[in-house]
Amino acid sequence: MLALLLLAPSIPELLTGSTPITRLVTDPLGFAVGFGLDIGLYGTGALLIREFSIAYRRGWASILLLGAAYGIAEEGFAVHTFFERSGSPVGTFGSYGHAWGVNWLWALGLTIFHATYSIALPILLTYLWFPASKEERWLDRGLVVVVAVVYLAVVVLLALVVGHGPSPAALAFFLGVVAVLLYLAARLPREFLSVRAGPPRIGRLGLAFVGSLGFAAWFGALLLSKIPGFPAAATATVLVAVDLAALSVVLTRVGRDDLERSELSFAIGMFAILFLFDVVVEASVPGILLVSAVFAYLLYRLDRSISSRTASPTAPAPPVGPPPEPLLGAGE
């Protein structure tokens, strides 16, 4: 449980440079408060979604749908970036794809990002590290209520502090979208979007490349937003098409045999594109390369752990030729 609570905020905040790790030294109190709020938002959100999937026996489709609902709650209801017209972090997306008071392209990209990187990826890594926990409830009903109260309190607190929230029409629209996502997550069967039976039909390197496509498409959308006259609708179409293509490859090429290895390869790809982003774009953020190195080492250790528990023991070679004669006097 602690691993999930820490991974959920660390990947989208520390690894993207949104929260510089050096604040731990330069402003320890500020870092403690900020990262504590991140745990109260990301960590509790991921924990509640994971508990829902276990309690109601739902699969990855439901986790992704609930992750999308989480993304809308964070960016739309809590920090209100869906509605900012300029400045950090929306940048050009405050005008590119903006209509009726909403940054639609930003909303689409961040919803996908949070569903995959803030929710699904931390849950996947937790399962890979602790496979025995895949079907294990961590919270009883009382603790679920406590965690939910903490999550909602952080959302409300951030909404009050940030201000400039959505219009009533935008709020009603996104509340409706969240309601649809919650309904689908509760109704879809566990097997929906499950991988096929049998061995994988794609190598580890190819699967890592597929895992990198989601964030690469989002970065591509950022580049397209800077091209004068390039329509935002076309950029959104490219973004969705790339994500659907990656999902199609997973469903058709990944098999249930050696599934942990396939899951790790996909996760490595998701991280690798972030590492590249840190080196090329965010290298000036203090401590960002150190965070990348720490995550790279954790992935290496996870790879070794999976290899050690999936390796079959070496059976002794069968004897060749007739059995040996008994020792003299053995039967006397």
Phi and psi in degrees as GROMACS dihedral restraints (atoms count N, CA, C in turn):
[ dihedral_restraints ]
;  ai    aj    ak    al  type     phi  dphi    fc
    3     4     5     6     1   -62.9    20    10
    4     5     6     7     1   -38.4    20    10
    6     7     8     9     1   -59.8    20    10
    7     8     9    10     1   -43.8    20    10
    9    10    11    12     1   -68.0    20    10
   10    11    12    13     1   -41.4    20    10
   12    13    14    15     1   -60.2    20    10
   13    14    15    16     1   -33.6    20    10
   15    16    17    18     1   -87.9    20    10
   16    17    18    19     1   -36.8    20    10
   18    19    20    21     1   -66.9    20    10
   19    20    21    22     1   -41.0    20    10
   21    22    23    24     1   -56.7    20    10
   22    23    24    25     1   -44.8    20    10
   24    25    26    27     1   -83.5    20    10
   25    26    27    28     1   -25.8    20    10
   27    28    29    30     1   -68.1    20    10
   28    29    30    31     1   -40.0    20    10
   30    31    32    33     1   -66.2    20    10
   31    32    33    34     1   -54.6    20    10
   33    34    35    36     1   -76.1    20    10
   34    35    36    37     1   -20.1    20    10
   36    37    38    39     1  -100.4    20    10
   37    38    39    40     1   -56.7    20    10
   39    40    41    42     1   -74.4    20    10
   40    41    42    43     1   -41.6    20    10
   42    43    44    45     1   -77.1    20    10
   43    44    45    46     1   -21.8    20    10
   45    46    47    48     1   -93.4    20    10
   46    47    48    49     1    -6.1    20    10
   48    49    50    51     1    84.1    20    10
   49    50    51    52     1     1.7    20    10
   51    52    53    54     1   -61.4    20    10
   52    53    54    55     1   -35.6    20    10
   54    55    56    57     1  -120.9    20    10
   55    56    57    58     1   101.3    20    10
   57    58    59    60     1   -62.0    20    10
   58    59    60    61     1   131.6    20    10
   60    61    62    63     1   -65.9    20    10
   61    62    63    64     1   -23.3    20    10
   63    64    65    66     1   -67.6    20    10
   64    65    66    67     1   -16.1    20    10
   66    67    68    69     1   -62.9    20    10
   67    68    69    70     1   -20.1    20    10
   69    70    71    72     1   -60.9    20    10
   70    71    72    73     1   -27.9    20    10
   72    73    74    75     1  -100.5    20    10
   73    74    75    76     1   -45.6    20    10
   75    76    77    78     1   -76.0    20    10
   76    77    78    79     1   -30.8    20    10
   78    79    80    81     1  -145.0    20    10
   79    80    81    82     1    69.1    20    10
   81    82    83    84     1   -60.0    20    10
   82    83    84    85     1   -37.8    20    10
   84    85    86    87     1   -67.1    20    10
   85    86    87    88     1   -45.2    20    10
   87    88    89    90     1   -62.7    20    10
   88    89    90    91     1   -40.2    20    10
   90    91    92    93     1   -64.3    20    10
   91    92    93    94     1   -42.8    20    10
   93    94    95    96     1   -61.6    20    10
   94    95    96    97     1   -43.4    20    10
   96    97    98    99     1   -67.0    20    10
   97    98    99   100     1   -47.6    20    10
   99   100   101   102     1   -64.2    20    10
  100   101   102   103     1   -46.2    20    10
  102   103   104   105     1   -72.4    20    10
  103   104   105   106     1   -28.9    20    10
  105   106   107   108     1   -63.0    20    10
  106   107   108   109     1   -40.9    20    10
  108   109   110   111     1   -65.7    20    10
  109   110   111   112     1   -36.1    20    10
  111   112   113   114     1   -62.4    20    10
  112   113   114   115     1   -42.1    20    10
  114   115   116   117     1   -63.9    20    10
  115   116   117   118     1   -40.8    20    10
  117   118   119   120     1   -66.1    20    10
  118   119   120   121     1   -18.4    20    10
  120   121   122   123     1  -102.6    20    10
  121   122   123   124     1   -67.9    20    10
  123   124   125   126     1   -63.9    20    10
  124   125   126   127     1   -50.6    20    10
  126   127   128   129     1   -62.2    20    10
  127   128   129   130     1   -48.6    20    10
  129   130   131   132     1   -68.4    20    10
  130   131   132   133     1   -35.4    20    10
  132   133   134   135     1   -61.3    20    10
  133   134   135   136     1   -47.4    20    10
  135   136   137   138     1   -64.1    20    10
  136   137   138   139     1   -39.2    20    10
  138   139   140   141     1   -65.1    20    10
  139   140   141   142     1   -42.7    20    10
  141   142   143   144     1   -65.1    20    10
  142   143   144   145     1   -40.9    20    10
  144   145   146   147     1   -66.1    20    10
  145   146   147   148     1   -41.3    20    10
  147   148   149   150     1   -64.2    20    10
  148   149   150   151     1   -41.7    20    10
  150   151   152   153     1   -65.7    20    10
  151   152   153   154     1   -37.5    20    10
  153   154   155   156     1   -61.0    20    10
  154   155   156   157     1   -45.0    20    10
  156   157   158   159     1   -64.1    20    10
  157   158   159   160     1   -32.9    20    10
  159   160   161   162     1   -77.3    20    10
  160   161   162   163     1   -47.1    20    10
  162   163   164   165     1   -63.9    20    10
  163   164   165   166     1   -36.6    20    10
  165   166   167   168     1  -108.6    20    10
  166   167   168   169     1    12.1    20    10
  168   169   170   171     1    51.9    20    10
  169   170   171   172     1    56.5    20    10
  171   172   173   174     1  -107.8    20    10
  172   173   174   175     1   160.4    20    10
  174   175   176   177     1  -105.3    20    10
  175   176   177   178     1  -159.6    20    10
  177   178   179   180     1   -68.3    20    10
  178   179   180   181     1   -28.5    20    10
  180   181   182   183     1   -60.1    20    10
  181   182   183   184     1   -44.8    20    10
  183   184   185   186     1   -66.6    20    10
  184   185   186   187     1   -38.5    20    10
  186   187   188   189     1   -61.6    20    10
  187   188   189   190     1   -42.8    20    10
  189   190   191   192     1   -67.1    20    10
  190   191   192   193     1   -40.5    20    10
  192   193   194   195     1   -63.6    20    10
  193   194   195   196     1   -44.3    20    10
  195   196   197   198     1   -67.8    20    10
  196   197   198   199     1   -33.0    20    10
  198   199   200   201     1   -63.5    20    10
  199   200   201   202     1   -38.5    20    10
  201   202   203   204     1   -64.1    20    10
  202   203   204   205     1   -41.9    20    10
  204   205   206   207     1   -61.6    20    10
  205   206   207   208     1   -39.1    20    10
  207   208   209   210     1   -61.0    20    10
  208   209   210   211     1   -44.0    20    10
  210   211   212   213     1   -60.4    20    10
  211   212   213   214     1   -41.0    20    10
  213   214   215   216     1   -64.9    20    10
  214   215   216   217     1   -41.6    20    10
  216   217   218   219     1   -63.1    20    10
  217   218   219   220     1   -41.2    20    10
  219   220   221   222     1   -70.8    20    10
  220   221   222   223     1   -56.1    20    10
  222   223   224   225     1   -80.6    20    10
  223   224   225   226     1   -26.3    20    10
  225   226   227   228     1   -94.7    20    10
  226   227   228   229     1   -46.1    20    10
  228   229   230   231     1   -93.7    20    10
  229   230   231   232     1   -29.5    20    10
  231   232   233   234     1   -95.4    20    10
  232   233   234   235     1   -63.0    20    10
  234   235   236   237     1  -101.0    20    10
  235   236   237   238     1    -6.1    20    10
  237   238   239   240     1    62.3    20    10
  238   239   240   241     1    26.8    20    10
  240   241   242   243     1   -69.4    20    10
  241   242   243   244     1   -20.1    20    10
  243   244   245   246     1   -59.3    20    10
  244   245   246   247     1   -19.5    20    10
  246   247   248   249     1  -120.5    20    10
  247   248   249   250     1     0.9    20    10
  249   250   251   252     1   -73.5    20    10
  250   251   252   253     1   140.9    20    10
  252   253   254   255     1   -95.6    20    10
  253   254   255   256     1   -16.2    20    10
  255   256   257   258     1  -164.4    20    10
  256   257   258   259     1   172.7    20    10
  258   259   260   261     1    84.1    20    10
  259   260   261   262     1  -176.7    20    10
  261   262   263   264     1   -76.4    20    10
  262   263   264   265     1   139.7    20    10
  264   265   266   267     1   -99.0    20    10
  265   266   267   268     1     1.4    20    10
  267   268   269   270     1   -73.3    20    10
  268   269   270   271     1   -33.2    20    10
  270   271   272   273     1    57.5    20    10
  271   272   273   274     1  -130.2    20    10
  273   274   275   276     1   -66.2    20    10
  274   275   276   277     1   -20.7    20    10
  276   277   278   279     1   -71.0    20    10
  277   278   279   280     1    -7.2    20    10
  279   280   281   282     1   -71.2    20    10
  280   281   282   283     1   -19.8    20    10
  282   283   284   285     1  -121.2    20    10
  283   284   285   286     1   -31.9    20    10
  285   286   287   288     1   -79.9    20    10
  286   287   288   289     1   115.5    20    10
  288   289   290   291     1    80.8    20    10
  289   290   291   292     1    18.7    20    10
  291   292   293   294     1   -96.0    20    10
  292   293   294   295     1   131.5    20    10
  294   295   296   297     1  -158.1    20    10
  295   296   297   298     1   143.8    20    10
  297   298   299   300     1    54.1    20    10
  298   299   300   301     1    36.1    20    10
  300   301   302   303     1    79.5    20    10
  301   302   303   304     1    10.3    20    10
  303   304   305   306     1  -127.6    20    10
  304   305   306   307     1   136.1    20    10
  306   307   308   309     1   -84.6    20    10
  307   308   309   310     1    86.6    20    10
  309   310   311   312     1   -66.3    20    10
  310   311   312   313     1   -41.2    20    10
  312   313   314   315     1   -69.4    20    10
  313   314   315   316     1   -41.5    20    10
  315   316   317   318     1   -60.9    20    10
  316   317   318   319     1   -43.2    20    10
  318   319   320   321     1   -61.8    20    10
  319   320   321   322     1   -42.3    20    10
  321   322   323   324     1   -63.2    20    10
  322   323   324   325     1   -49.8    20    10
  324   325   326   327     1   -64.0    20    10
  325   326   327   328     1   -42.6    20    10
  327   328   329   330     1   -72.1    20    10
  328   329   330   331     1   -32.1    20    10
  330   331   332   333     1   -64.0    20    10
  331   332   333   334     1   -44.1    20    10
  333   334   335   336     1   -65.3    20    10
  334   335   336   337     1   -42.4    20    10
  336   337   338   339     1   -60.4    20    10
  337   338   339   340     1   -47.5    20    10
  339   340   341   342     1   -67.9    20    10
  340   341   342   343     1   -37.6    20    10
  342   343   344   345     1   -61.7    20    10
  343   344   345   346     1   -37.3    20    10
  345   346   347   348     1   -91.6    20    10
  346   347   348   349     1   -52.7    20    10
  348   349   350   351     1   -85.7    20    10
  349   350   351   352     1   -35.4    20    10
  351   352   353   354     1   -87.1    20    10
  352   353   354   355     1   -25.0    20    10
  354   355   356   357     1  -117.9    20    10
  355   356   357   358     1   -63.4    20    10
  357   358   359   360     1   -64.3    20    10
  358   359   360   361     1   -45.2    20    10
  360   361   362   363     1   -64.1    20    10
  361   362   363   364     1   -46.8    20    10
  363   364   365   366     1   -60.1    20    10
  364   365   366   367     1   -38.9    20    10
  366   367   368   369     1   -64.8    20    10
  367   368   369   370     1   -43.6    20    10
  369   370   371   372     1   -60.5    20    10
  370   371   372   373     1   -46.4    20    10
  372   373   374   375     1   -63.0    20    10
  373   374   375   376     1   -39.1    20    10
  375   376   377   378     1   -61.5    20    10
  376   377   378   379     1   -42.5    20    10
  378   379   380   381     1   -66.4    20    10
  379   380   381   382     1   -36.4    20    10
  381   382   383   384     1   -70.3    20    10
  382   383   384   385     1   -36.5    20    10
  384   385   386   387     1   -73.0    20    10
  385   386   387   388     1   -39.3    20    10
  387   388   389   390     1  -127.3    20    10
  388   389   390   391     1    74.3    20    10
  390   391   392   393     1   -61.0    20    10
  391   392   393   394     1   -25.9    20    10
  393   394   395   396     1   -68.3    20    10
  394   395   396   397     1   -14.2    20    10
  396   397   398   399     1   -90.3    20    10
  397   398   399   400     1     1.3    20    10
  399   400   401   402     1   -61.3    20    10
  400   401   402   403     1   -31.3    20    10
  402   403   404   405     1  -116.6    20    10
  403   404   405   406     1    16.6    20    10
  405   406   407   408     1  -102.5    20    10
  406   407   408   409     1   126.9    20    10
  408   409   410   411     1   -74.6    20    10
  409   410   411   412     1   133.3    20    10
  411   412   413   414     1  -100.0    20    10
  412   413   414   415     1   -23.9    20    10
  414   415   416   417     1  -124.4    20    10
  415   416   417   418     1   136.0    20    10
  417   418   419   420     1   -84.5    20    10
  418   419   420   421     1  -179.7    20    10
  420   421   422   423     1   -61.1    20    10
  421   422   423   424     1   -38.4    20    10
  423   424   425   426     1   -63.0    20    10
  424   425   426   427     1   -43.9    20    10
  426   427   428   429     1   -69.4    20    10
  427   428   429   430     1   -32.8    20    10
  429   430   431   432     1   -59.8    20    10
  430   431   432   433     1   -43.4    20    10
  432   433   434   435     1   -62.8    20    10
  433   434   435   436     1   -43.2    20    10
  435   436   437   438     1   -61.8    20    10
  436   437   438   439     1   -47.8    20    10
  438   439   440   441     1   -63.1    20    10
  439   440   441   442     1   -41.9    20    10
  441   442   443   444     1   -62.9    20    10
  442   443   444   445     1   -39.5    20    10
  444   445   446   447     1   -64.7    20    10
  445   446   447   448     1   -42.1    20    10
  447   448   449   450     1   -61.3    20    10
  448   449   450   451     1   -46.0    20    10
  450   451   452   453     1   -59.9    20    10
  451   452   453   454     1   -49.7    20    10
  453   454   455   456     1   -65.0    20    10
  454   455   456   457     1   -35.4    20    10
  456   457   458   459     1   -64.7    20    10
  457   458   459   460     1   -40.2    20    10
  459   460   461   462     1   -67.4    20    10
  460   461   462   463     1   -41.4    20    10
  462   463   464   465     1   -59.2    20    10
  463   464   465   466     1   -47.0    20    10
  465   466   467   468     1   -65.9    20    10
  466   467   468   469     1   -42.6    20    10
  468   469   470   471     1   -59.8    20    10
  469   470   471   472     1   -47.8    20    10
  471   472   473   474     1   -64.0    20    10
  472   473   474   475     1   -39.3    20    10
  474   475   476   477     1   -61.9    20    10
  475   476   477   478     1   -39.5    20    10
  477   478   479   480     1   -71.2    20    10
  478   479   480   481     1   -37.8    20    10
  480   481   482   483     1   -72.1    20    10
  481   482   483   484     1   -42.6    20    10
  483   484   485   486     1   -71.8    20    10
  484   485   486   487     1   -44.0    20    10
  486   487   488   489     1    73.3    20    10
  487   488   489   490     1  -158.1    20    10
  489   490   491   492     1    34.2    20    10
  490   491   492   493     1    55.5    20    10
  492   493   494   495     1   -79.0    20    10
  493   494   495   496     1  -172.2    20    10
  495   496   497   498     1   -74.0    20    10
  496   497   498   499     1   159.6    20    10
  498   499   500   501     1   -70.4    20    10
  499   500   501   502     1   162.0    20    10
  501   502   503   504     1   -56.2    20    10
  502   503   504   505     1   -38.3    20    10
  504   505   506   507     1   -66.5    20    10
  505   506   507   508     1   -43.8    20    10
  507   508   509   510     1   -65.8    20    10
  508   509   510   511     1   -40.6    20    10
  510   511   512   513     1   -61.4    20    10
  511   512   513   514     1   -44.3    20    10
  513   514   515   516     1   -63.8    20    10
  514   515   516   517     1   -39.8    20    10
  516   517   518   519     1   -62.6    20    10
  517   518   519   520     1   -50.2    20    10
  519   520   521   522     1   -71.3    20    10
  520   521   522   523     1   -30.6    20    10
  522   523   524   525     1   -63.0    20    10
  523   524   525   526     1   -39.0    20    10
  525   526   527   528     1   -64.5    20    10
  526   527   528   529     1   -41.3    20    10
  528   529   530   531     1   -62.6    20    10
  529   530   531   532     1   -44.2    20    10
  531   532   533   534     1   -60.8    20    10
  532   533   534   535     1   -41.8    20    10
  534   535   536   537     1   -61.9    20    10
  535   536   537   538     1   -40.5    20    10
  537   538   539   540     1   -65.2    20    10
  538   539   540   541     1   -43.3    20    10
  540   541   542   543     1   -62.1    20    10
  541   542   543   544     1   -41.8    20    10
  543   544   545   546     1   -65.1    20    10
  544   545   546   547     1   -39.8    20    10
  546   547   548   549     1   -63.6    20    10
  547   548   549   550     1   -47.0    20    10
  549   550   551   552     1   -63.6    20    10
  550   551   552   553     1   -40.8    20    10
  552   553   554   555     1   -62.2    20    10
  553   554   555   556     1   -34.1    20    10
  555   556   557   558     1   -79.2    20    10
  556   557   558   559     1   -22.4    20    10
  558   559   560   561     1  -100.3    20    10
  559   560   561   562     1   -28.8    20    10
  561   562   563   564     1   -66.9    20    10
  562   563   564   565     1   137.1    20    10
  564   565   566   567     1   -68.9    20    10
  565   566   567   568     1   159.5    20    10
  567   568   569   570     1   -58.3    20    10
  568   569   570   571     1   -33.7    20    10
  570   571   572   573     1   -80.0    20    10
  571   572   573   574     1    -9.1    20    10
  573   574   575   576     1   -63.2    20    10
  574   575   576   577     1   129.6    20    10
  576   577   578   579     1    66.7    20    10
  577   578   579   580     1    21.9    20    10
  579   580   581   582     1   -75.8    20    10
  580   581   582   583     1   149.9    20    10
  582   583   584   585     1   -73.9    20    10
  583   584   585   586     1   161.0    20    10
  585   586   587   588     1   -75.9    20    10
  586   587   588   589     1   165.2    20    10
  588   589   590   591     1   -76.3    20    10
  589   590   591   592     1   157.6    20    10
  591   592   593   594     1   103.1    20    10
  592   593   594   595     1  -175.4    20    10
  594   595   596   597     1   -77.8    20    10
  595   596   597   598     1   160.6    20    10
  597   598   599   600     1   -69.0    20    10
  598   599   600   601     1   149.9    20    10
  600   601   602   603     1  -112.0    20    10
  601   602   603   604     1    20.4    20    10
  603   604   605   606     1  -142.2    20    10
  604   605   606   607     1   141.8    20    10
  606   607   608   609     1   -76.6    20    10
  607   608   609   610     1   170.4    20    10
  609   610   611   612     1   -64.1    20    10
  610   611   612   613     1   -41.0    20    10
  612   613   614   615     1   -66.1    20    10
  613   614   615   616     1   -42.5    20    10
  615   616   617   618     1   -63.2    20    10
  616   617   618   619     1   -38.7    20    10
  618   619   620   621     1   -69.9    20    10
  619   620   621   622     1   -36.1    20    10
  621   622   623   624     1   -63.4    20    10
  622   623   624   625     1   -39.6    20    10
  624   625   626   627     1   -61.5    20    10
  625   626   627   628     1   -43.3    20    10
  627   628   629   630     1   -61.4    20    10
  628   629   630   631     1   -39.7    20    10
  630   631   632   633     1   -63.0    20    10
  631   632   633   634     1   -26.3    20    10
  633   634   635   636     1   -81.8    20    10
  634   635   636   637     1   -12.7    20    10
  636   637   638   639     1   -67.6    20    10
  637   638   639   640     1   -34.1    20    10
  639   640   641   642     1   -60.5    20    10
  640   641   642   643     1   -52.6    20    10
  642   643   644   645     1   -72.0    20    10
  643   644   645   646     1   -33.3    20    10
  645   646   647   648     1   -61.0    20    10
  646   647   648   649     1   -39.2    20    10
  648   649   650   651     1   -65.5    20    10
  649   650   651   652     1   -38.7    20    10
  651   652   653   654     1   -65.9    20    10
  652   653   654   655     1   -41.2    20    10
  654   655   656   657     1   -65.8    20    10
  655   656   657   658     1   -37.0    20    10
  657   658   659   660     1   -62.4    20    10
  658   659   660   661     1   -37.7    20    10
  660   661   662   663     1   -62.0    20    10
  661   662   663   664     1   -37.5    20    10
  663   664   665   666     1   -62.0    20    10
  664   665   666   667     1   -42.6    20    10
  666   667   668   669     1   -67.0    20    10
  667   668   669   670     1   -41.4    20    10
  669   670   671   672     1   -64.8    20    10
  670   671   672   673     1   -29.7    20    10
  672   673   674   675     1   -67.0    20    10
  673   674   675   676     1   -16.7    20    10
  675   676   677   678     1   -93.7    20    10
  676   677   678   679     1    -3.2    20    10
  678   679   680   681     1   -86.1    20    10
  679   680   681   682     1   117.7    20    10
  681   682   683   684     1   -58.5    20    10
  682   683   684   685     1   128.9    20    10
  684   685   686   687     1    84.3    20    10
  685   686   687   688     1    -6.7    20    10
  687   688   689   690     1   -74.4    20    10
  688   689   690   691     1   123.1    20    10
  690   691   692   693     1   -67.7    20    10
  691   692   693   694     1   138.3    20    10
  693   694   695   696     1   -64.3    20    10
  694   695   696   697     1   -33.0    20    10
  696   697   698   699     1   -63.3    20    10
  697   698   699   700     1   -37.7    20    10
  699   700   701   702     1   -67.0    20    10
  700   701   702   703     1   -39.4    20    10
  702   703   704   705     1   -63.2    20    10
  703   704   705   706     1   -43.2    20    10
  705   706   707   708     1   -62.9    20    10
  706   707   708   709     1   -37.6    20    10
  708   709   710   711     1   -64.2    20    10
  709   710   711   712     1   -43.0    20    10
  711   712   713   714     1   -62.0    20    10
  712   713   714   715     1   -44.5    20    10
  714   715   716   717     1   -59.7    20    10
  715   716   717   718     1   -48.5    20    10
  717   718   719   720     1   -67.5    20    10
  718   719   720   721     1   -39.9    20    10
  720   721   722   723     1   -63.1    20    10
  721   722   723   724     1   -42.1    20    10
  723   724   725   726     1   -65.0    20    10
  724   725   726   727     1   -43.4    20    10
  726   727   728   729     1   -64.3    20    10
  727   728   729   730     1   -40.4    20    10
  729   730   731   732     1   -68.0    20    10
  730   731   732   733     1   -36.1    20    10
  732   733   734   735     1   -64.4    20    10
  733   734   735   736     1   -41.3    20    10
  735   736   737   738     1   -63.3    20    10
  736   737   738   739     1   -42.4    20    10
  738   739   740   741     1   -63.0    20    10
  739   740   741   742     1   -39.6    20    10
  741   742   743   744     1   -62.6    20    10
  742   743   744   745     1   -41.4    20    10
  744   745   746   747     1   -62.2    20    10
  745   746   747   748     1   -43.2    20    10
  747   748   749   750     1   -60.8    20    10
  748   749   750   751     1   -45.1    20    10
  750   751   752   753     1   -70.2    20    10
  751   752   753   754     1   -30.0    20    10
  753   754   755   756     1   -99.6    20    10
  754   755   756   757     1   -21.9    20    10
  756   757   758   759     1  -112.1    20    10
  757   758   759   760     1   -20.7    20    10
  759   760   761   762     1   -89.5    20    10
  760   761   762   763     1   136.7    20    10
  762   763   764   765     1  -113.9    20    10
  763   764   765   766     1   168.5    20    10
  765   766   767   768     1   -75.5    20    10
  766   767   768   769     1   -20.8    20    10
  768   769   770   771     1   -68.8    20    10
  769   770   771   772     1   135.5    20    10
  771   772   773   774     1    52.9    20    10
  772   773   774   775     1    41.5    20    10
  774   775   776   777     1   -66.1    20    10
  775   776   777   778     1   -36.6    20    10
  777   778   779   780     1   -60.4    20    10
  778   779   780   781     1   -40.2    20    10
  780   781   782   783     1   -64.4    20    10
  781   782   783   784     1   -40.7    20    10
  783   784   785   786     1   -65.1    20    10
  784   785   786   787     1   -42.5    20    10
  786   787   788   789     1   -62.0    20    10
  787   788   789   790     1   -41.4    20    10
  789   790   791   792     1   -64.9    20    10
  790   791   792   793     1   -41.7    20    10
  792   793   794   795     1   -61.1    20    10
  793   794   795   796     1   -43.0    20    10
  795   796   797   798     1   -62.8    20    10
  796   797   798   799     1   -43.4    20    10
  798   799   800   801     1   -64.0    20    10
  799   800   801   802     1   -39.0    20    10
  801   802   803   804     1   -60.5    20    10
  802   803   804   805     1   -40.6    20    10
  804   805   806   807     1   -62.7    20    10
  805   806   807   808     1   -40.1    20    10
  807   808   809   810     1   -62.3    20    10
  808   809   810   811     1   -38.8    20    10
  810   811   812   813     1   -75.6    20    10
  811   812   813   814     1   -39.1    20    10
  813   814   815   816     1   -58.7    20    10
  814   815   816   817     1   -40.7    20    10
  816   817   818   819     1   -68.2    20    10
  817   818   819   820     1   -31.7    20    10
  819   820   821   822     1   -69.6    20    10
  820   821   822   823     1   -40.0    20    10
  822   823   824   825     1   -59.3    20    10
  823   824   825   826     1   -44.4    20    10
  825   826   827   828     1   -62.9    20    10
  826   827   828   829     1   -41.4    20    10
  828   829   830   831     1   -60.6    20    10
  829   830   831   832     1   -41.2    20    10
  831   832   833   834     1   -63.6    20    10
  832   833   834   835     1   -40.8    20    10
  834   835   836   837     1   -71.6    20    10
  835   836   837   838     1   -43.6    20    10
  837   838   839   840     1   -83.4    20    10
  838   839   840   841     1   -41.1    20    10
  840   841   842   843     1  -107.2    20    10
  841   842   843   844     1   -42.6    20    10
  843   844   845   846     1  -106.1    20    10
  844   845   846   847     1    18.3    20    10
  846   847   848   849     1   -61.5    20    10
  847   848   849   850     1   -24.3    20    10
  849   850   851   852     1   -77.5    20    10
  850   851   852   853     1   -13.2    20    10
  852   853   854   855     1   -70.2    20    10
  853   854   855   856     1   123.0    20    10
  855   856   857   858     1   -57.3    20    10
  856   857   858   859     1   126.9    20    10
  858   859   860   861     1    81.7    20    10
  859   860   861   862     1    -0.4    20    10
  861   862   863   864     1   -65.3    20    10
  862   863   864   865     1   -37.1    20    10
  864   865   866   867     1   -70.3    20    10
  865   866   867   868     1   -31.5    20    10
  867   868   869   870     1   -65.2    20    10
  868   869   870   871     1   -42.5    20    10
  870   871   872   873     1   -61.8    20    10
  871   872   873   874     1   -42.5    20    10
  873   874   875   876     1   -60.3    20    10
  874   875   876   877     1   -42.7    20    10
  876   877   878   879     1   -64.0    20    10
  877   878   879   880     1   -39.0    20    10
  879   880   881   882     1   -64.3    20    10
  880   881   882   883     1   -44.6    20    10
  882   883   884   885     1   -66.6    20    10
  883   884   885   886     1   -37.5    20    10
  885   886   887   888     1   -62.0    20    10
  886   887   888   889     1   -40.3    20    10
  888   889   890   891     1   -66.4    20    10
  889   890   891   892     1   -40.4    20    10
  891   892   893   894     1   -62.6    20    10
  892   893   894   895     1   -38.3    20    10
  894   895   896   897     1   -66.2    20    10
  895   896   897   898     1   -38.0    20    10
  897   898   899   900     1   -61.9    20    10
  898   899   900   901     1   -46.0    20    10
  900   901   902   903     1   -64.5    20    10
  901   902   903   904     1   -37.3    20    10
  903   904   905   906     1   -65.7    20    10
  904   905   906   907     1   -40.3    20    10
  906   907   908   909     1   -60.4    20    10
  907   908   909   910     1   -44.0    20    10
  909   910   911   912     1   -64.2    20    10
  910   911   912   913     1   -39.8    20    10
  912   913   914   915     1   -63.9    20    10
  913   914   915   916     1   -44.2    20    10
  915   916   917   918     1   -65.2    20    10
  916   917   918   919     1   -40.3    20    10
  918   919   920   921     1   -62.0    20    10
  919   920   921   922     1   -40.0    20    10
  921   922   923   924     1   -70.4    20    10
  922   923   924   925     1   -33.1    20    10
  924   925   926   927     1   -90.4    20    10
  925   926   927   928     1   -13.7    20    10
  927   928   929   930     1   -99.8    20    10
  928   929   930   931     1   -12.0    20    10
  930   931   932   933     1   -69.3    20    10
  931   932   933   934     1   129.4    20    10
  933   934   935   936     1   -80.5    20    10
  934   935   936   937     1   141.6    20    10
  936   937   938   939     1   -63.4    20    10
  937   938   939   940     1   145.7    20    10
  939   940   941   942     1   -77.4    20    10
  940   941   942   943     1   120.8    20    10
  942   943   944   945     1   -81.5    20    10
  943   944   945   946     1   144.1    20    10
  945   946   947   948     1   -65.6    20    10
  946   947   948   949     1   145.4    20    10
  948   949   950   951     1   -67.2    20    10
  949   950   951   952     1   139.0    20    10
  951   952   953   954     1   -66.9    20    10
  952   953   954   955     1   151.1    20    10
  954   955   956   957     1   -67.1    20    10
  955   956   957   958     1   148.1    20    10
  957   958   959   960     1  -108.5    20    10
  958   959   960   961     1   131.8    20    10
  960   961   962   963     1    90.9    20    10
  961   962   963   964     1  -176.1    20    10
  963   964   965   966     1   -69.4    20    10
  964   965   966   967     1   155.9    20    10
  966   967   968   969     1   -64.2    20    10
  967   968   969   970     1   150.7    20    10
  969   970   971   972     1   -66.8    20    10
  970   971   972   973     1   149.9    20    10
  972   973   974   975     1   -66.9    20    10
  973   974   975   976     1   145.7    20    10
  975   976   977   978     1   -65.9    20    10
  976   977   978   979     1   151.5    20    10
  978   979   980   981     1   -62.0    20    10
  979   980   981   982     1   145.9    20    10
  981   982   983   984     1   -57.2    20    10
  982   983   984   985     1   129.2    20    10
  984   985   986   987     1    82.7    20    10
  985   986   987   988     1     2.4    20    10
  987   988   989   990     1   -64.8    20    10
  988   989   990   991     1   -31.3    20    10
  990   991   992   993     1   -97.3    20    10
  991   992   993   994     1     2.4    20    10
